[in-house]
Amino acid sequence: MDVQKRNFIIIWISNVLVAGTMTMIMPFLSLYIETFGDHSDAYVQKWSGLIFGASFVTAFIMSPIWGRVADKFGFKPILLINGFGIATSVFLMGFVDSVEAFFVLRLLNGVVTGFIPTSLAFISSQTAKKEAGKMLGTLQMGSVTGTLFGPVFGGLLADTFGFQYTFIITSISVIVAAIIVLFGIKEQKRIKNPQAIQYSRKSILSGLLHHRLMLNIMIVTALIQIGNFSIQPLLSLYVSHLTEAKDVAFLAGITFSAAGVGNLLFARRWGKLGDDIGYEKVLSILLLLSVVFIIPQAFVTELWQLIFWRLLFGIALGGMIPITTALVRREAPINIQGEVMGYNTSFRFLGNIIGPMFGGIVSGFIGISSVFIVTGVLFLVGFAFLFYAKRKPVQDFEDFLAAEEKRTHT
């Protein structure tokens, strides 16, 4: 087995473990907070939201920094730091007895939470441009597989062994993933042009904000995450309005997983199609399909209808992250790919932060069903940004960066 194929298999398995175990603790965050004392429902709900979003805030800040370090020292060291860092922070979460300590650990967890985005960047850097979409789509299937089954196993473990042991088991699983990377991954040295310009952080950031296509990719990346996360905290409540069944939590889990199933089935196919006909074309198609599939969710009258449309929405959503990552990989010079992908990851985390707040505000003013319609409009805005970028003359990102570097030093 060649090195590239072995690396891919190991990263895929590691992503399943990390994504699965990190979502294991999500179903009972609020229940865990209740064990810290006799608190009101409002207190628990407020801290649940803060603790859920805390890791995204620090991840948003740290992603470009880790990317820049990866460009200098390689992706494998960053994967190891993230893996063992996640395991340590999650292990300690099992021993806290106050919301403040839990909140601080979630912030620290966000500092090292970039295992899966870093693995995407690693595989992208080791993959030929012509098949980046297919490989990234296949890798996306690994993290989605973990995300689908993680909450189920987490709930079962919490019910069987208690919260503390669930955190411990989760940390052990992440350690296993990190050890697999440590002994199984062989990172191929990227050949860097000695004549290549050493871009400053200021030049890279300025280049991203002024280069039409790259800026629009970043904006679309954030809009995708806002659209995806805006409804997630409200989904169980929406499900309860559609059914009189007692096991609402279980039915909400099925509804939530429906999008993941669609994602899992089509992520690789969308990536391969992007390799064949162009990433911009496929991303435009996916954004339009997302509009078509999410707006009807506002008008469903039965739970099965919502599950059906969530499945279709997941099919469209599944190709977006691999396609945007492949676009960044295609445009970014090899010596700064890690940092550029880090900024793209930051925009993803920014969407993760804004999404739940956005959904809550919209639902508070005009109802939960309206969140689907407004989210559809966001995807349409993303399509408009991408369409605008495609209609304008092509800008070579490397030449653009060189000009920015020259401008900032004169």
C-alpha positions in Angstrom: 0.0 0.0 0.0 1.5 3.4 -1.0 2.0 6.1 1.6 -0.7 8.4 0.3 -3.4 5.7 0.4 -2.3 4.6 3.9 -2.3 8.2 5.2 -5.8 8.6 3.8 -7.2 5.5 5.5 -5.6 6.4 8.9 -7.0 10.0 8.7 -10.4 8.7 7.7 -10.5 6.3 10.7 -9.2 9.0 13.1 -11.9 11.4 11.8 -14.6 8.9 12.6 -13.2 8.5 16.1 -12.8 12.2 16.8 -16.0 13.4 15.2 -18.0 10.6 17.0 -16.5 11.1 20.4 -16.7 14.9 20.3 -20.4 14.7 19.5 -21.0 12.1 22.3 -21.0 14.8 24.9 -23.3 17.2 23.1 -26.7 15.6 24.0 -26.2 16.0 27.7 -24.4 19.3 28.1 -27.4 21.0 29.8 -28.1 17.9 31.9 -24.5 17.9 33.1 -24.8 21.6 34.1 -27.8 20.7 36.2 -25.6 18.4 38.3 -23.5 21.4 39.5 -26.3 22.7 41.8 -29.9 23.7 42.2 -30.2 26.1 39.3 -33.2 27.6 37.5 -34.1 26.5 33.9 -33.2 30.0 32.6 -29.7 29.7 34.2 -29.1 26.3 32.8 -30.3 27.3 29.3 -28.1 30.4 29.3 -25.0 28.6 30.3 -25.7 25.7 27.9 -25.6 28.1 25.0 -22.5 29.8 26.3 -20.6 26.6 26.9 -21.7 25.1 23.6 -20.4 28.1 21.7 -17.3 28.8 23.7 -15.0 26.4 21.8 -16.0 27.9 18.5 -14.8 31.3 19.6 -11.3 30.2 20.5 -11.2 27.9 17.4 -12.1 30.9 15.2 -9.1 32.8 16.6 -6.6 29.9 16.5 -7.3 28.2 13.1 -5.1 30.6 11.0 -2.3 30.4 13.6 -2.3 26.6 13.5 -2.4 26.8 9.7 0.7 29.0 9.7 2.6 26.7 12.1 1.6 23.7 9.9 3.1 25.5 6.8 6.4 25.7 8.7 6.5 22.4 10.6 4.0 20.1 8.8 0.4 19.1 9.5 1.3 15.9 11.5 2.6 17.8 14.6 -0.6 20.0 14.6 -2.8 16.9 14.4 -1.0 15.4 17.4 -1.2 18.6 19.4 -4.9 18.9 18.6 -5.6 15.2 19.4 -3.8 15.0 22.7 -5.1 18.6 23.6 -8.7 17.6 22.9 -8.3 14.4 25.0 -6.8 16.3 27.9 -9.5 19.1 28.0 -12.4 16.5 27.7 -10.9 14.3 30.4 -10.8 17.3 32.8 -14.4 18.2 32.0 -15.4 15.1 33.8 -14.1 16.4 37.1 -15.5 20.0 37.1 -18.1 21.1 39.6 -19.0 24.6 38.4 -20.2 26.2 35.1 -17.3 28.6 35.2 -14.7 25.8 35.2 -16.7 24.0 32.5 -16.8 27.2 30.4 -13.0 27.7 30.7 -12.3 24.1 29.7 -14.6 24.5 26.6 -12.6 27.7 25.7 -9.3 25.7 26.0 -10.9 22.9 24.0 -11.5 25.3 21.2 -7.8 26.2 21.1 -7.0 22.7 20.0 -10.3 21.7 18.4 -9.0 21.9 14.8 -8.3 18.1 14.3 -10.8 17.6 11.5 -10.2 20.8 9.6 -6.4 20.1 9.9 -6.9 16.6 8.6 -8.8 18.1 5.6 -5.9 20.4 5.0 -3.4 17.6 5.4 -5.1 15.3 2.9 -5.6 18.2 0.5 -1.9 19.1 0.6 -1.0 15.4 -0.2 -3.5 15.1 -3.1 -3.3 16.1 -6.7 -5.5 19.1 -7.6 -7.4 17.1 -10.2 -8.8 14.7 -7.6 -8.9 16.9 -4.5 -12.7 17.1 -4.5 -13.2 13.3 -4.6 -10.7 12.7 -1.8 -12.0 15.5 0.4 -15.6 14.3 -0.2 -14.6 10.8 0.9 -12.9 12.2 4.0 -16.0 14.2 4.8 -17.9 10.9 4.9 -15.7 9.8 7.8 -16.4 12.8 10.0 -20.1 12.6 9.1 -20.2 8.9 10.1 -18.8 9.8 13.5 -21.2 12.7 13.9 -24.2 10.5 13.1 -23.5 7.8 15.7 -21.7 9.9 18.3 -24.7 11.4 20.0 -26.5 8.0 20.2 -23.5 6.3 21.8 -23.0 9.3 24.1 -26.6 9.2 25.3 -26.3 5.4 26.0 -23.0 5.8 27.8 -24.3 8.7 30.0 -27.4 6.6 30.9 -25.3 3.5 31.6 -22.2 4.8 33.3 -22.9 8.4 34.2 -21.6 11.7 32.9 -18.1 11.6 34.3 -17.2 8.2 32.8 -18.6 9.3 29.4 -16.1 12.2 29.4 -13.3 9.8 30.3 -14.3 7.3 27.6 -14.5 10.1 25.1 -11.0 11.3 26.0 -9.6 7.8 25.6 -11.1 7.4 22.2 -9.5 10.7 21.0 -6.2 9.5 22.5 -6.5 6.3 20.3 -7.1 8.5 17.3 -4.0 10.6 18.1 -1.8 7.5 18.6 -3.0 6.1 15.3 -1.8 9.3 13.7 1.5 9.3 15.6 2.5 5.8 14.5 0.6 5.5 11.2 1.0 8.8 9.4 4.0 9.5 7.2 3.8 13.1 6.0 5.4 13.6 2.7 7.6 16.7 2.5 6.1 19.4 0.3 8.7 20.6 -2.2 8.8 24.4 -1.8 10.2 26.7 -4.4 13.3 28.4 -2.8 12.5 31.4 -4.9 8.9 31.6 -3.5 7.9 34.8 -1.8 7.6 34.6 2.0 4.3 36.3 2.5 3.6 38.1 5.8 0.5 37.4 7.7 -0.7 41.0 6.9 -0.3 40.4 3.2 -2.1 37.1 3.2 -5.1 38.5 5.2 -5.2 41.5 3.0 -5.0 39.3 -0.1 -7.9 37.2 1.1 -10.1 40.2 1.8 -9.4 41.8 -1.6 -9.2 38.8 -3.9 -12.7 38.5 -5.3 -13.0 34.6 -5.5 -11.2 33.8 -2.3 -13.2 36.4 -0.3 -16.5 35.0 -1.7 -15.4 31.5 -0.9 -14.9 32.6 2.7 -18.2 34.4 2.9 -20.1 31.4 1.3 -18.3 29.1 3.8 -19.6 31.2 6.7 -23.1 31.4 5.2 -23.2 27.6 4.8 -22.5 27.1 8.5 -24.9 29.8 9.6 -27.6 28.1 7.5 -26.8 24.7 8.9 -26.5 25.7 12.6 -29.4 28.2 12.7 -32.0 25.5 13.0 -30.1 22.8 14.9 -30.9 24.1 18.5 -34.5 24.6 17.5 -35.1 21.3 15.7 -36.3 19.2 18.7 -38.8 22.0 19.5 -40.0 22.0 15.9 -40.4 18.2 16.0 -42.5 18.5 19.1 -44.9 20.7 17.2 -45.3 18.1 14.5 -46.0 15.0 16.6 -47.8 14.1 19.8 -45.5 11.1 20.5 -43.8 11.0 23.9 -40.3 10.0 22.6 -39.7 13.5 21.1 -35.9 13.4 21.8 -35.6 10.1 19.9 -37.6 11.4 17.0 -35.6 14.7 17.0 -32.4 12.6 16.8 -33.8 10.7 13.8 -34.7 14.0 12.1 -31.3 15.5 12.9 -29.6 12.4 11.5 -31.6 12.4 8.3 -29.4 15.3 7.0 -26.3 13.4 8.0 -27.4 10.4 6.0 -27.9 12.5 2.9 -24.5 14.1 3.5 -22.9 10.7 3.9 -24.4 9.2 0.7 -23.4 12.1 -1.6 -20.3 13.9 -0.3 -17.8 11.8 -2.4 -20.0 12.1 -5.5 -20.2 15.9 -5.3 -16.5 16.1 -4.8 -15.8 13.9 -7.8 -18.2 15.9 -9.9 -16.4 19.1 -8.9 -13.1 17.5 -10.1 -14.7 16.7 -13.4 -16.8 19.9 -14.3 -15.4 22.6 -12.0 -15.8 23.4 -8.3 -17.6 26.7 -8.9 -20.3 25.1 -11.0 -21.0 22.3 -8.5 -21.0 24.8 -5.5 -23.5 27.0 -7.4 -25.7 23.9 -8.0 -25.5 22.9 -4.3 -26.4 26.4 -3.1 -29.5 26.5 -5.3 -30.5 22.9 -4.3 -30.2 23.9 -0.6 -32.7 26.8 -1.2 -35.1 24.4 -2.9 -34.8 21.7 -0.2 -34.8 23.9 3.0 -37.7 26.3 2.3 -40.4 23.5 2.1 -39.4 22.5 5.7 -41.2 25.6 6.9 -44.5 24.3 5.6 -44.5 20.7 6.6 -47.5 19.3 8.6 -46.2 15.8 9.4 -42.9 14.7 10.8 -42.2 12.3 7.9 -42.3 15.2 5.6 -39.7 17.1 7.6 -37.4 14.0 7.7 -37.8 13.7 3.9 -36.8 17.3 3.2 -33.9 17.1 5.8 -32.6 14.1 3.9 -32.6 16.0 0.6 -31.1 19.0 2.3 -28.3 16.8 3.7 -27.6 15.6 0.1 -27.0 19.2 -1.0 -25.1 20.2 2.1 -22.8 17.2 1.9 -20.7 18.5 -1.0 -20.2 22.1 0.2 -17.3 21.7 2.7 -15.3 19.4 0.4 -15.9 21.7 -2.6 -15.0 24.9 -0.7 -11.8 23.3 0.7 -10.9 22.0 -2.8 -11.3 25.6 -4.2 -9.0 27.0 -1.5 -6.5 24.2 -2.2 -6.6 25.0 -5.9 -6.0 28.7 -5.5 -3.6 28.9 -2.6 0.2 28.7 -3.2 1.7 25.5 -1.6 3.9 27.3 0.9 0.9 29.1 2.6 -1.9 26.5 2.1 -2.2 25.7 5.8 -2.6 29.3 6.8 -5.1 30.1 4.0 -7.1 27.0 4.9 -6.9 28.1 8.5 -8.7 31.3 7.6 -11.3 29.3 5.7 -11.8 27.2 8.8 -12.1 30.4 10.9 -15.0 31.5 8.7 -16.6 28.1 9.3 -16.3 28.5 13.0 -17.7 32.1 12.7 -20.7 30.6 11.0 -21.0 28.1 13.9 -21.0 31.0 16.4 -23.5 33.2 14.5 -25.9 30.4 13.3 -27.5 29.4 16.7 -27.8 33.1 17.7 -29.3 34.0 14.3 -31.8 31.2 14.4 -32.8 32.1 18.0 -33.4 35.7 17.1 -35.4 35.0 14.0 -37.5 32.3 15.7 -38.1 34.7 18.6 -39.5 37.4 16.4 -41.4 35.5 13.6 -41.5 31.8 14.6 -39.4 28.7 14.2 -40.8 27.8 10.7 -39.6 31.2 9.4 -36.0 30.2 10.2 -36.1 27.8 7.3 -37.2 30.5 4.9 -34.6 33.0 6.1 -31.9 30.4 5.9 -33.0 29.6 2.3 -32.5 33.3 1.6 -28.9 33.1 3.0 -28.0 30.2 0.7 -29.4 32.3 -2.2 -27.2 35.2 -1.1 -24.2 32.8 -1.1 -25.1 31.8 -4.7 -25.3 35.5 -5.6 -21.8 36.1 -4.2 -20.3 33.2 -6.1 -22.2 34.2 -9.3 -20.7 37.7 -9.0 -17.2 36.3 -8.6 -17.6 34.0 -11.6 -18.8 36.8 -13.9 -15.7 39.0 -13.2 -12.3 38.5 -14.8 -10.2 35.7 -13.2 -7.6 37.0 -10.7 -4.6 34.8 -10.1 -4.3 34.6 -6.3 -0.6 34.1 -6.2 0.0 37.2 -8.4 -2.5 39.0 -6.3 -0.6 38.1 -3.1 2.7 39.2 -4.6 1.2 42.6 -5.4 -0.2 42.9 -1.9 3.2 42.0 -0.4 4.9 44.6 -2.6 2.3 47.2 -1.7 2.5 46.7 2.0 6.2 47.0 2.0 6.4 50.2 0.0 
